[in-house]
C-alpha cells in the first residue's frame, strides 16, 4: 500500500533521528561522587599479576610500532612498553644510564662512546650488543628506511664504530648537544636486527624490542596486546623495582572518541584511559573510584603562526595588533575549564632552556590593537571588519587537524575576540594534501600547530631557515639572527650556555610575534582506583613497567 | 499494477507508478476521531515548520541573544529562566543557537532536494519516455547509484571534494537523485501509454512538447510528495555529515555540528547535545507528517 510505504519511510527517518540522538545519550552514565583525592589513598603491598586494559586517546597510526618510523604521539605512548633506550632522562634533564652503563664524550664533542649492559636480550632471544646499536643508528640514517622524527633526533650522525662486543662509538660530523636527551626517547629505542631482517616491510606490525612487555597480537585498527617479558632485568634507575613487570598482560585499545573513552572507563570496561577531556577531568578527580594523573608534555605548545611573508602580516605592527586583540587567558580558561594554563613561550615550561622572562611580556589590550590598526589606515567598514584599499582585514586560517584537544573551539573564541577589533578570522578546513600544498607555497595567513619534542633544538625545525625544514619552516620566519642562535644552541654542549642562547631565541620570537603561544597541554591519564604505579618518561609518555592492580 | 490492490508488499516503485489511479486504500481516517487527531497533527506540523522557516529567515527577531555572544562566566549552565535550554561550552545560549542553526539545516534540506529532484526528474523523464536502450542505460546507472546507501554516497563525495557548504549540498543532492529518477520513470511509463498521449502524437506534437507539456505536469503530484518527504531525509543526511565532521565549520554552527560537539559534554551537560538532537528529530517528523498529508490530499480518489 502506498500508505504503508510512506509510514515505513516515516518510521525509518524518525528512527534514524532517534538513533542519532540516542548515540549521544549513550554516554550518560552515573556521575562522580565526592571523595578524598584519589592519588593520596594508601594502596598497600604490591600484588603482581592480572591484566590491564588501557583506552588510548587516538589510534596507533597505520598500526605502526616501529620505533624509528612511527612519529606520532599515540604510537610513542604504546611503543614505550616495547622498547628501551640507551639512557634515561630525569625531570631535571640530567641523564642516567639504562642500556648503556656509562659513556664518554670526545674532546671535540663529536663522538660518544657507550659501554653497554651485557645481559640484555631482545624478545626474540637475540643479544643486544654494539652490533645492534650500529644496526639501529645506521638504519635510521638510511633513506630507504624512511625514518620519521628519529631522523631529526640523530642530527648530524655519521657512523658507529664497534669497538668490542659491548662498546660502541657513535660519531657525528658536528657537535650535537641534544643527542643524550634524544637517546632517552622511544624514537631512538632499539629494534631487533634479526626481526627487521626477518619481517622486512612487515616489521612495523611485528615489533621486537628489549622492553618490559612483548607483543602477543596486534589487531589492526583495534588494539595491541602485550604480555610481560619474563627475562626483563634491566629496568632504568627511574623504575621502582627490578625484574619483570608486575602485570601479566597489557592491552591497549584504540578509543579515539573522547566521550566513549570516558564511558568505558566509568563503566570499568577498561582500567585506564588517557587524554581526559576537561569537562570530565574535574568530576573524575573528585570521584574516589578513580585516580587521575597529569603531566606536562614536553613540546612546542600549540601556537598560532601568522604568515610573516604575506601582506599585511609582514608588518610587525599588524602582528602585534592581532596579538593584542586576543585575550588568550580568558579563551584558554573558557575552553579548558581551568585545567590548562596560558602559554607564554613557544616551548612548554618544563623543557630545558625555558625562560620565564617571556611571561606576561604582552597583554590583551583592545585599545592598543585598535590604535595600531587605525594608525596603519585599516578602517572599520559597514560590517565592522576593517578595510584598506578595498581589501578586508581577513585572516585565513588553514587547518587539517580538526577539533583535536578542542583546538578549533579555542580558535572560535579567538575569532569572536578578533571580531571586536575589526579583524575577521576565517577557518578553512582542508584535506591534509591540500593543506600541505598551500602551507609549502605560503598561500595562507595563519597556521596553528604543536610539535612534541624533548629538547629546545626543535625550535630550529620551526623557526630556522637552516633547520630541517629550511625556508618552509612552520613559522615562515626568515631571520638571520634567529637562525644563528638556534644553530649555536645545538652546537653548544654546556647546558648553562645553551639555556642562555635559547633564552635569547625565545624572547626574540615573542618580540617579533613569529609565534603566539596559546596553552600548555597537560597530558592526563585516569585509571580505576585499583591501578597503581603508572609513571611517565621524560617527554611524557606513560610507563606501565611499575604498574600493578590491587587485588 | 493492479488498481485497488491491497497487497501489503507494494514497492515504492509500484506505488508511484499509480499516481493517478492507484492507492485507493480503505479510508482509515474517515472515522471522525482519527480525522481530528490527524488534523491537529497537521496543524501542529505546519505551525512548527512555519516557526522554523521564520527562524531561518529572521533569526535575530526571534532569538533572545546573539549566537556569537560568548559569556565566559556562564559556561555550561543548565536550563533556566534566562537561558531556556541552557548554555553550551562557550557560554552561548543553546536556544539561540538552535534558532540560528535552522537556516542551514533547512537550506540543506530544501536546496538539495530541489537539485536532486530536478536532475532525478530529467533522468526519469528521458528514460521513461525514450524507453529501449536509453532507458536501460539510464536505469542501470541509476541502479548502481541506488545500491550505495545515500549517506555513504554523501560521505564519499564530501571526503573527495573537501568540506564546503556547496559540496555538502552537492553530496546530499546526488544521494537524492536515484530514488526520484526511478519514481518519475515509472510515472512516465504509465502516462505514456494513455490515450491522450497517443492523440498528441497523432496530431504531430513534437517529442519535447509531449514530454514537457503533457507528461511532466502529470508527474507533479508524486514528485511533490517525494520531494517533501525527501526534505526530511536530506536534512538527516546533511546533519549526519556535520555530525561526522564532514560539514562546514562556520561561525554559526548547524544542528549536526552542535549535536556532535555537545556529545562529549553529555555526562556533565546533557542539554548541549539533547536539544539540537530534538530539533533535528522534530523538523524531520513535521516535514514527514506534512508530506503524508500532502499525499493524501493529492490522491485523486480522495473523498470518494
Boltz contact constraints between the chains, C-beta under 6 A:
constraints:
  - contact:
      token1: [A, 1]
      token2: [B, 10]
      max_distance: 6.0
  - contact:
      token1: [A, 1]
      token2: [B, 25]
      max_distance: 6.0
  - contact:
      token1: [A, 2]
      token2: [B, 15]
      max_distance: 6.0
  - contact:
      token1: [A, 2]
      token2: [B, 23]
      max_distance: 6.0
  - contact:
      token1: [A, 3]
      token2: [B, 25]
      max_distance: 6.0
  - contact:
      token1: [A, 4]
      token2: [B, 8]
      max_distance: 6.0
  - contact:
      token1: [A, 5]
      token2: [B, 12]
      max_distance: 6.0
  - contact:
      token1: [A, 5]
      token2: [B, 15]
      max_distance: 6.0
  - contact:
      token1: [A, 6]
      token2: [B, 292]
      max_distance: 6.0
  - contact:
      token1: [A, 10]
      token2: [B, 288]
      max_distance: 6.0
  - contact:
      token1: [A, 13]
      token2: [B, 232]
      max_distance: 6.0
  - contact:
      token1: [A, 13]
      token2: [B, 233]
      max_distance: 6.0
  - contact:
      token1: [A, 13]
      token2: [B, 284]
      max_distance: 6.0
  - contact:
      token1: [A, 13]
      token2: [B, 288]
      max_distance: 6.0
  - contact:
      token1: [A, 14]
      token2: [B, 285]
      max_distance: 6.0
  - contact:
      token1: [A, 16]
      token2: [B, 236]
      max_distance: 6.0
  - contact:
      token1: [A, 17]
      token2: [B, 280]
      max_distance: 6.0
  - contact:
      token1: [A, 17]
      token2: [B, 281]
      max_distance: 6.0
  - contact:
      token1: [A, 17]
      token2: [B, 284]
      max_distance: 6.0
  - contact:
      token1: [A, 21]
      token2: [B, 277]
      max_distance: 6.0
  - contact:
      token1: [A, 24]
      token2: [B, 263]
      max_distance: 6.0
  - contact:
      token1: [A, 24]
      token2: [B, 266]
      max_distance: 6.0
  - contact:
      token1: [A, 24]
      token2: [B, 273]
      max_distance: 6.0
  - contact:
      token1: [A, 24]
      token2: [B, 277]
      max_distance: 6.0
  - contact:
      token1: [A, 27]
      token2: [B, 266]
      max_distance: 6.0
  - contact:
      token1: [A, 27]
      token2: [B, 267]
      max_distance: 6.0
  - contact:
      token1: [A, 28]
      token2: [B, 266]
      max_distance: 6.0
  - contact:
      token1: [A, 28]
      token2: [B, 267]
      max_distance: 6.0
  - contact:
      token1: [A, 258]
      token2: [B, 264]
      max_distance: 6.0
  - contact:
      token1: [A, 259]
      token2: [B, 263]
      max_distance: 6.0
  - contact:
      token1: [A, 259]
      token2: [B, 264]
      max_distance: 6.0
  - contact:
      token1: [A, 277]
      token2: [B, 264]
      max_distance: 6.0
  - contact:
      token1: [A, 279]
      token2: [B, 265]
      max_distance: 6.0
  - contact:
      token1: [A, 279]
      token2: [B, 268]
      max_distance: 6.0
  - contact:
      token1: [A, 330]
      token2: [B, 72]
      max_distance: 6.0
  - contact:
      token1: [A, 334]
      token2: [B, 72]
      max_distance: 6.0
  - contact:
      token1: [A, 402]
      token2: [B, 245]
      max_distance: 6.0
  - contact:
      token1: [A, 416]
      token2: [B, 68]
      max_distance: 6.0
  - contact:
      token1: [A, 416]
      token2: [B, 70]
      max_distance: 6.0
  - contact:
      token1: [A, 427]
      token2: [B, 249]
      max_distance: 6.0
  - contact:
      token1: [A, 429]
      token2: [B, 163]
      max_distance: 6.0
  - contact:
      token1: [A, 429]
      token2: [B, 249]
      max_distance: 6.0
  - contact:
      token1: [A, 431]
      token2: [B, 162]
      max_distance: 6.0
